Amino acid sequence: STMAGRRWSEGLHQAIEAKEGVEVQNENQTLATTTFQNYFRLYKKLSGMTGTADTEATEFHQIYGLDVVVIPTHRPMIRKDLEDLIYLSKEEKFEAIIRDIKDCMEKGAPVLVGTATIETSEYLSRLLQQEKIPHRVLNAKFHAQEADIIAQAGRPKTVTIATNMAGRGTDIVLGGNWKALLAQTPNATPEQIQSLKSQWEQDHAAVLESGGLHIIGTERHESRRIDNQLRGRAGRQGDPGLSRFYLSLEDDLMRIFASDRVRNMMRSLGMQKGEAIEHRWVTRSIEGAQRKVEARNFDIRKNLLKYDDVANEQRRVIYHQRDEVLAADSLADMFENMYEDVIATVVTEFIPPQSIEDQWNIAGLEKALQTDFKIDMPIKAWLDEDTRLEEVGLRAKISQTARDAYKQHRAKMGDEIANMIEKQIMLQVLDRHWKEHLAAMDYLRQGIHLRGYAQKNPEQEYKRESFELFQQLLGAVKLEVVQTVATIHIPSEEEIAAMEAQQAAQAAAMNLHMEHPELMADEEGIPAVVEQSENSNANPYADQYVGRNDPCPCGSGKKYKQCHGRLA
C-alpha cells in the first residue's frame, strides 16, 4: 500500500489501476526537486554530532568537504563486544538467541534484542511467548509508549525487542529510570520518593553484578553504522555491558556477500546442526562484506549526485530569477531586455544573419510582429525610404521600435497595474515551464545510460542534452511572457463605462421580455414591439366567455390563454 497522496511512478500505478478496473489517473507531476546533498550544501556552514559518523568519514569528506573528528569517551569504555556467532540456518540462530535470553534472565540481566525488520521482531516475540518469557516490543508503531518502555529497559530481567528504527535517542539507565516513574506518580510524598530511589539502587546494583545491559543482534545490517548504534545502547558513561550478534548463512547479507567462504570453512570443519563458528577471522570477513555494501551504496549516492549537480546549476538560475521577480518593485527593465531578445529571435527567423535583401521575408515579419506582439512596423516602407538601410541597421531600428512599443503599452496600463500583471504572468509561466522541464529531465535521466552502448559517456551526454533543454526552457519562458504581456488589453474608463451601459441595456431588455412576452428583442438586443395590423390586434372572442384553460374557439388546438386570450 502507499501513503495518502502518494503514487507509484513509471506507469506502475496506472497498470494496477487498469488491472483493478478503477479510473486510470495521470502520473503526479514534480513541482520542485533536490537531493539531500545539494539541500545541505545550501547552508554556508555545516556541522553535526553523532556517535556513529566515523564509518562514513570518507563520504562526509568527499561530498561536503567535512572532516570527522572522534572525541574520546568521557569515561573508559568497559563494554565487551563479543565475536559473532554464525549458524547454518535461521532456525538454529533463533534457538541460540532464546537460550542466551534465558541465561540472562537467570542472571537477572536486562536484555535488548535488536532486529533489522518489524517482521523479525514479531517472529521473535512469538518464540518468546511460546517459552513464556515476558518481554516488550518496540517497532515504531506506538511512539508515546515506546519512550517509556526503552527508558525502563535497564531494569533487571527485562527483555526488550527493538527494530533499528526504534529506541534511539533515549538513554537506558541500568536499574531503570526512577525519575520517569516519579513523574507518573502525581503528588508523591517524600516516603514514596525515597522508596523509589531505594528500589532503583537495589536494581542498579543487581544489574551491575549481572554484567550490565546485554545487547543481542539478530543479524548484521548492511551498514556498520547501524550495528554500532545498537551496540552503543550499552556501556554508556562507563557502565558495564555486553554485545553479540547472531548470524546464519540464510541472512541476506551473508547469502549475498559472504556465504561461500564461510560455508566452505564450516563444511571443512565438519560442523553439525546447532554448532556455531566464533572467530575473529569470520567477524572480519563479515565486516568486509558490510564495507562492500557501504561502498556500493556510496557509489550509488555519488553517481546520483553527479547528475543532480547538473540540474542544481539550472535550479539555482531559475530560483534566483524567481526571487528577483518576487523582490522587485518594478520589472520594467527586465521586460524591456526580454522584449529585445525575443524580437531579435523573431527577426532572425525572417531575416537570416549575413544574408542579402532577396532572402528577407519582410511581409512575413510584419505579419508576425502584428499577430504575436500587436506591434505595427512598416518595415517595407522603411526600406523603400532608405535604400542604404542594411541588415544591421534594420535590426537595430526594429529593436528600438519594439522597446518604444513596450514603453507605450506599459504607460497605457499604468505602472501599478503593469507591475502586478507582469509579476503574475512571469511567475505563472516560469513555474509551469519549470515543472515541464523537470519531467523532461527525469525522462532524460532514466534513459541516458543507454548512450553507453553507442560508446558515448552518459554523464557528458546528460550535461550536453540537459543544457539544450534548459536553453529551450529559457527561450520558451521569454517568448510566452512577452507575447502575453504584449497582447494583453486593459480597457480604458470609457470602454468600461460603455460595456456597463450595454450590459444594463441587455438586462433591462431581458426583464421587459419576461414581463411582456408579446415584446421581443431584435438582433442587436433592443426591445421592439411586434407590429400588428388593427384587425390582428383585436380579439374576435372578447365579448364571449371562454375559460382560460378551454380550447381556443379559433380551432388552433391551443388553450385560450395561449392563443387569442393573450390579446385580451
C-alpha positions in Angstrom: 0.0 0.0 0.0 1.0 3.6 -0.4 0.7 6.7 1.8 -2.2 9.0 1.2 -1.4 11.3 -1.7 1.5 9.2 -2.9 1.5 7.2 -6.2 3.9 4.8 -7.7 5.9 6.1 -10.7 6.9 5.0 -14.2 3.4 3.7 -15.1 3.2 1.1 -12.3 0.3 2.8 -10.5 -1.7 3.2 -13.8 -1.1 -0.5 -14.6 -2.5 -1.5 -11.2 -5.5 0.8 -11.7 -6.2 -0.7 -15.1 -5.9 -4.2 -13.6 -8.3 -3.4 -10.7 -10.8 -1.8 -13.1 -10.7 1.7 -11.5 -10.2 5.0 -13.2 -6.7 5.4 -14.6 -5.3 8.7 -13.4 -2.3 10.7 -14.7 1.1 10.5 -13.0 1.9 13.1 -10.4 4.0 15.9 -11.7 7.0 17.1 -9.8 6.9 20.8 -9.0 10.3 21.0 -7.4 13.1 18.6 -6.6 16.5 18.4 -5.0 18.8 15.9 -3.2 19.7 15.8 0.4 23.3 16.6 -0.5 22.5 19.7 -2.5 20.0 20.8 0.1 22.6 20.7 2.8 25.1 22.4 0.6 22.8 25.5 0.5 24.0 26.2 4.1 27.2 28.3 4.4 28.3 26.2 7.4 27.7 22.6 8.2 28.4 20.7 11.3 27.0 17.7 13.2 27.5 15.4 16.1 26.8 11.7 16.3 28.3 8.6 17.8 28.5 6.7 14.5 29.9 9.0 11.9 33.4 7.6 11.8 32.5 4.7 9.4 31.2 7.3 6.9 34.1 9.7 7.2 35.1 9.3 3.5 31.6 10.3 2.3 31.5 13.3 4.6 34.9 14.5 3.2 34.1 13.9 -0.5 30.6 15.2 -0.6 30.6 18.0 2.0 34.3 18.7 2.5 33.9 17.9 6.2 36.4 16.2 8.5 35.2 13.7 11.1 36.9 14.1 14.5 36.5 11.4 17.1 36.2 12.7 20.6 37.3 10.2 23.3 34.7 9.0 25.7 34.2 10.8 29.0 34.7 7.6 30.9 36.6 4.5 29.8 34.6 2.1 27.7 34.3 -1.3 29.5 31.6 -2.9 27.4 32.5 -6.3 26.0 31.9 -6.7 22.2 32.0 -10.5 21.7 32.7 -12.1 18.4 29.8 -13.0 16.1 28.2 -16.5 16.3 27.4 -18.0 12.9 24.9 -20.8 12.4 23.9 -22.8 9.3 20.2 -21.8 9.4 18.0 -19.1 10.8 16.1 -21.7 12.9 19.3 -22.7 14.8 20.2 -19.0 15.2 16.9 -18.1 16.9 17.2 -21.2 19.1 20.6 -19.9 20.3 19.1 -16.4 20.8 16.3 -17.8 23.0 18.9 -19.8 25.1 21.0 -16.7 25.6 17.9 -14.7 26.7 17.1 -17.4 29.2 20.6 -17.3 30.6 20.4 -13.5 31.0 17.1 -13.9 32.8 18.6 -16.4 35.2 21.5 -13.9 36.0 19.0 -11.1 36.4 20.5 -9.1 33.5 18.4 -6.8 31.2 18.4 -7.7 27.5 17.9 -5.5 24.5 17.4 -7.5 21.3 17.9 -5.6 18.0 16.2 -6.7 14.8 16.5 -5.3 11.3 12.8 -5.6 10.4 9.4 -5.4 12.1 8.7 -9.0 10.8 11.7 -10.4 12.6 10.8 -8.6 15.8 7.2 -10.1 15.7 8.6 -13.5 14.9 11.0 -13.4 17.8 8.1 -12.2 20.0 6.1 -15.3 19.2 9.0 -17.5 20.1 9.4 -15.8 23.5 5.6 -16.1 24.1 5.9 -19.9 23.4 8.7 -20.0 26.0 6.6 -17.9 28.4 9.3 -15.2 28.7 7.8 -11.7 29.4 9.0 -9.0 27.0 8.2 -5.7 25.4 8.3 -5.0 21.6 9.4 -1.7 20.1 8.7 -1.4 16.4 7.9 2.4 16.0 4.1 1.8 16.0 3.3 3.4 19.3 5.7 6.3 19.8 4.2 7.7 23.0 4.6 4.3 24.8 8.0 3.4 23.4 9.9 6.2 25.0 8.7 4.9 28.4 9.4 1.3 27.5 13.0 2.0 26.4 13.6 4.2 29.5 12.8 1.2 31.7 14.7 -1.4 29.5 17.6 -1.4 32.0 15.6 -3.0 34.9 16.6 -6.5 36.0 15.2 -9.4 34.0 13.7 -7.1 31.4 13.6 -8.2 27.8 13.0 -5.6 25.1 12.9 -6.2 21.4 13.5 -3.2 19.1 13.9 -2.7 15.4 16.8 -0.5 14.2 14.4 2.4 13.9 13.0 2.4 17.4 14.6 3.3 20.8 17.4 5.6 19.5 17.9 8.8 21.3 16.9 7.5 24.7 19.4 6.7 27.5 18.9 3.3 29.0 19.7 3.7 32.7 20.8 0.5 34.4 18.3 -0.4 37.0 15.5 1.6 35.3 14.7 5.3 35.4 13.2 6.1 38.8 12.7 9.7 37.8 10.4 8.6 35.0 8.4 6.5 37.5 8.3 9.5 39.8 6.8 11.7 37.0 4.0 9.1 36.7 3.2 9.5 40.4 1.5 12.8 40.9 1.8 14.5 44.4 4.3 11.9 45.5 5.2 12.0 49.2 8.8 12.1 50.5 8.3 8.5 51.6 7.3 7.4 48.1 10.2 9.2 46.6 12.6 7.6 49.0 11.0 4.2 48.3 11.5 4.6 44.5 15.2 5.7 45.0 15.8 2.7 47.3 14.3 0.3 44.9 16.3 1.8 42.0 19.6 1.5 44.0 18.9 -2.2 44.6 18.0 -2.8 40.9 21.0 -0.8 39.8 23.4 -2.9 42.0 21.8 -6.2 40.7 22.2 -5.2 37.1 25.8 -4.2 37.6 26.5 -7.5 39.2 24.9 -9.4 36.3 27.3 -7.6 33.8 25.1 -4.7 32.7 22.8 -4.4 29.7 23.1 -7.3 27.3 22.8 -6.4 23.6 21.8 -9.2 21.2 21.7 -8.5 17.4 19.6 -11.0 15.4 21.6 -10.1 12.2 24.1 -7.8 10.8 22.8 -4.7 8.9 24.1 -3.5 5.6 25.8 -0.6 7.3 28.2 -0.9 10.2 26.9 2.4 11.4 23.5 0.8 12.4 25.3 -2.1 14.1 27.3 0.4 16.1 24.1 2.3 17.1 22.7 -0.9 18.5 25.9 -1.7 20.4 26.0 1.8 21.7 22.9 1.3 23.7 25.0 -0.5 26.3 28.2 0.6 28.0 27.2 4.3 28.2 29.0 6.6 30.7 31.4 3.9 31.8 28.6 1.3 32.6 29.4 -2.4 32.0 27.7 -4.1 29.2 27.9 -6.9 26.6 27.0 -7.2 22.9 26.9 -10.0 20.5 25.5 -10.6 17.0 23.9 -13.9 16.0 24.1 -14.7 12.3 23.1 -17.5 9.9 24.1 -18.3 6.3 20.5 -17.6 5.4 20.7 -14.0 6.4 20.5 -11.5 3.4 24.0 -10.0 4.0 25.6 -13.5 4.4 23.8 -15.0 1.5 24.7 -12.2 -1.0 28.3 -11.3 0.1 29.9 -13.7 2.5 28.3 -17.1 2.4 30.6 -19.1 0.0 33.8 -18.6 2.0 32.1 -19.1 5.4 30.1 -22.1 4.2 33.2 -23.8 2.8 35.0 -23.3 6.0 32.1 -24.7 8.1 32.0 -27.7 5.8 35.7 -28.3 6.2 35.3 -28.2 9.9 32.6 -30.8 9.8 30.1 -28.7 11.8 26.8 -30.3 12.9 23.4 -28.8 13.4 23.3 -26.4 16.3 27.0 -25.7 16.3 28.3 -22.2 15.6 31.5 -20.6 14.4 33.1 -17.9 16.7 36.3 -16.5 15.4 37.8 -13.1 14.7 38.6 -14.0 11.1 34.8 -14.6 10.5 33.9 -11.3 12.1 36.4 -9.5 9.9 35.0 -11.3 6.8 31.5 -10.1 7.7 32.8 -6.5 8.2 34.4 -6.7 4.8 31.1 -7.7 3.3 29.5 -4.7 5.0 32.2 -2.4 3.6 31.3 -3.7 0.1 27.7 -2.9 0.6 28.5 0.6 2.1 30.9 1.3 -0.9 28.2 0.2 -3.3 25.6 2.4 -1.7 28.0 5.3 -1.6 28.8 4.9 -5.3 25.0 5.0 -6.0 24.6 8.2 -4.0 27.7 9.7 -5.6 26.5 8.8 -9.1 23.1 10.3 -8.3 24.8 13.5 -7.1 26.8 13.8 -10.3 23.6 14.0 -12.3 21.9 16.2 -9.7 24.8 18.7 -9.8 24.0 19.4 -13.4 20.3 20.1 -12.5 21.4 22.0 -9.4 23.1 24.7 -11.5 19.8 25.1 -13.5 17.9 25.1 -10.2 20.0 28.0 -8.9 19.4 30.1 -12.1 15.6 29.5 -12.0 15.2 30.2 -8.3 17.5 33.2 -8.4 15.4 34.6 -11.2 12.2 33.8 -9.3 13.5 35.5 -6.2 14.4 38.6 -8.3 10.8 38.7 -9.6 9.3 38.4 -6.2 11.5 41.0 -4.6 11.5 43.6 -7.5 9.2 46.7 -7.2 9.3 47.1 -11.0 10.0 44.6 -13.8 10.2 47.3 -16.5 14.0 46.8 -17.1 13.7 43.0 -17.1 10.8 43.1 -19.6 12.5 45.6 -21.8 15.5 43.3 -22.2 13.3 40.3 -22.8 11.4 42.2 -25.5 14.7 43.0 -27.2 15.8 39.3 -27.0 12.5 37.9 -28.2 12.1 40.4 -31.1 15.7 39.7 -32.2 14.9 35.9 -32.3 11.8 36.5 -34.3 13.7 38.8 -36.8 16.3 36.1 -37.3 13.6 33.7 -38.5 12.7 36.1 -41.3 16.0 37.8 -41.9 18.8 35.3 -41.7 22.1 36.6 -40.4 24.6 37.8 -43.1 22.0 37.5 -45.8 21.1 39.6 -48.8 17.8 41.5 -49.2 16.4 39.0 -51.6 16.4 36.3 -48.8 14.4 38.5 -46.5 10.7 37.8 -45.8 9.6 41.3 -44.9 5.9 40.6 -45.3 6.1 37.6 -43.0 8.0 39.5 -40.4 5.5 42.4 -40.4 2.6 39.9 -40.0 4.3 38.0 -37.2 5.0 41.2 -35.2 1.4 42.3 -35.6 -0.2 38.9 -34.9 2.0 37.8 -32.0 3.1 41.1 -30.4 0.5 43.7 -31.6 3.3 45.9 -33.0 2.8 47.6 -36.3 6.1 48.1 -38.1 6.1 49.5 -41.7 9.4 47.7 -42.4 8.9 47.6 -46.1 8.2 51.4 -46.1 11.5 51.9 -44.2 13.4 50.0 -46.8 11.8 52.0 -49.6 12.5 55.3 -48.0 16.2 54.4 -47.1 17.8 52.3 -49.8 21.0 52.3 -47.8 19.4 50.5 -44.8 21.3 47.2 -44.3 20.7 44.2 -42.1 22.5 45.5 -39.0 20.8 48.9 -39.2 17.4 47.3 -39.8 17.8 45.0 -36.8 18.7 48.0 -34.6 15.7 50.0 -35.8 13.3 47.1 -35.3 14.7 46.6 -31.8 14.4 50.2 -30.8 10.8 50.4 -32.2 9.9 47.3 -30.1 11.3 48.9 -27.0 9.3 52.1 -27.7 6.2 50.0 -28.3 6.6 48.2 -24.9 7.1 51.6 -23.1 3.9 53.0 -24.7 2.0 49.8 -23.9 3.2 50.0 -20.3 2.3 53.6 -20.0 -1.3 52.9 -21.1 -1.6 50.2 -18.4 -0.1 52.4 -15.7 2.9 51.4 -13.5 0.9 49.9 -10.7 -1.3 47.6 -12.9 1.7 46.8 -15.2 3.9 45.7 -12.2 1.2 43.5 -10.9 0.3 41.9 -14.2 4.0 41.4 -15.3 4.9 39.8 -11.9 1.9 37.4 -12.0 2.5 36.4 -15.6 6.2 35.9 -15.1 5.7 33.7 -12.1 3.0 31.6 -13.6 4.8 31.0 -16.9 8.1 30.3 -15.1 6.6 27.8 -12.7 4.7 25.9 -15.4 7.7 25.6 -17.8 10.0 24.6 -14.9 7.5 21.8 -14.0 7.6 20.6 -17.6 11.4 20.9 -17.6 11.7 18.7 -14.5 9.6 16.0 -16.2 11.8 16.2 -19.3 15.0 16.0 -17.2 13.6 12.9 -15.4 12.9 11.1 -18.7 16.3 12.0 -19.9 17.9 10.7 -16.7 16.1 7.4 -17.0 17.4 6.5 -20.4 20.8 8.3 -20.5 22.6 5.1 -19.6 21.7 3.6 -23.0 24.2 6.1 -24.6 26.9 3.9 -23.3 26.0 1.3 -26.0 27.0 3.9 -28.6 30.4 4.3 -27.0 29.4 7.7 -25.5 29.9 8.9 -22.0 26.4 9.0 -20.4 27.4 11.8 -17.9 28.8 14.1 -20.7 25.7 13.4 -22.9 23.4 14.2 -20.0 25.2 17.5 -19.4 25.0 18.4 -23.1 21.4 17.5 -23.6 20.2 18.9 -20.3 21.9 22.2 -21.3 20.0 22.2 -24.6 16.7 21.6 -22.7 17.5 24.4 -20.3 18.2 26.8 -23.2 14.9 25.8 -24.7 13.2 26.5 -21.4 14.6 30.0 -21.1 13.7 30.8 -24.6 10.1 29.5 -24.2 9.6 31.4 -21.0 10.8 34.7 -22.6 8.6 34.2 -25.7 5.4 33.3 -23.8 5.8 36.1 -21.2 6.5 38.8 -23.9 3.6 37.6 -26.1 1.2 37.5 -23.2 2.1 41.0 -21.9 2.2 42.5 -25.4 -1.3 41.2 -26.3 -3.0 41.9 -23.0 -5.6 44.6 -23.2 -6.6 46.7 -20.2 -9.9 48.5 -21.0 -10.0 52.3 -20.5 -12.5 54.1 -18.3 -14.6 55.0 -21.4 -14.6 51.4 -22.6 -15.6 50.1 -19.1 -18.5 52.7 -19.0 -19.7 51.6 -22.5 -19.6 47.9 -21.5 -21.5 48.6 -18.3 -24.1 50.6 -20.3 -24.5 47.8 -22.8 -24.9 45.2 -20.0 -27.5 47.4 -18.3 -29.5 47.7 -21.6 -29.4 44.0 -22.2 -30.6 43.3 -18.6 -33.5 45.8 -19.0 -34.5 44.2 -22.3 -34.5 40.8 -20.7 -36.7 42.0 -17.8 -39.1 43.6 -20.2 -39.3 40.5 -22.3 -40.0 38.3 -19.2 -42.8 40.7 -18.1 -44.3 41.2 -21.6 -43.8 38.1 -23.8 -45.5 39.9 -26.7 -42.4 42.0 -26.9 -39.2 40.6 -28.4 -35.7 41.7 -29.0 -34.2 42.4 -32.3 -30.8 41.1 -33.4 -29.0 43.9 -31.5 -30.8 43.2 -28.3 -33.0 46.3 -28.4 -36.7 45.7 -27.4 -39.1 46.1 -30.4 -42.9 45.9 -30.3 -44.4 43.4 -32.7 -46.1 45.3 -35.4 -49.6 44.1 -35.8 -52.5 45.3 -38.0 -55.5 46.7 -36.5 -57.5 43.6 -37.3 -54.9 41.2 -35.8 -54.7 43.3 -32.6 -58.5 42.8 -32.0 -59.8 39.7 -30.2 -63.0 38.5 -32.0 -64.0 36.5 -28.9 -63.6 39.3 -26.4 -67.4 39.5 -26.0 -67.8 35.8 -25.3 -67.0 34.0 -22.1 -64.2 31.5 -22.7 -62.3 29.8 -19.8 -58.6 30.4 -19.8 -57.8 26.7 -20.0 -60.5 25.9 -22.5 -59.6 25.2 -26.2 -59.5 28.4 -28.2 -62.7 28.9 -30.4 -60.4 29.7 -33.4 -59.7 26.0 -33.8 -55.9 26.2 -33.4 -55.9 23.4 -30.8 -54.2 25.7 -28.2 -55.6 26.7 -24.9 -57.4 30.1 -25.0 -54.9 31.7 -22.7 -52.0 30.8 -25.0 -53.9 31.9 -28.2 -56.4 34.7 -28.6 -56.7 35.0 -24.8 -53.3 36.6 -24.8 -54.7 39.6 -26.8 -57.5 40.1 -24.3 
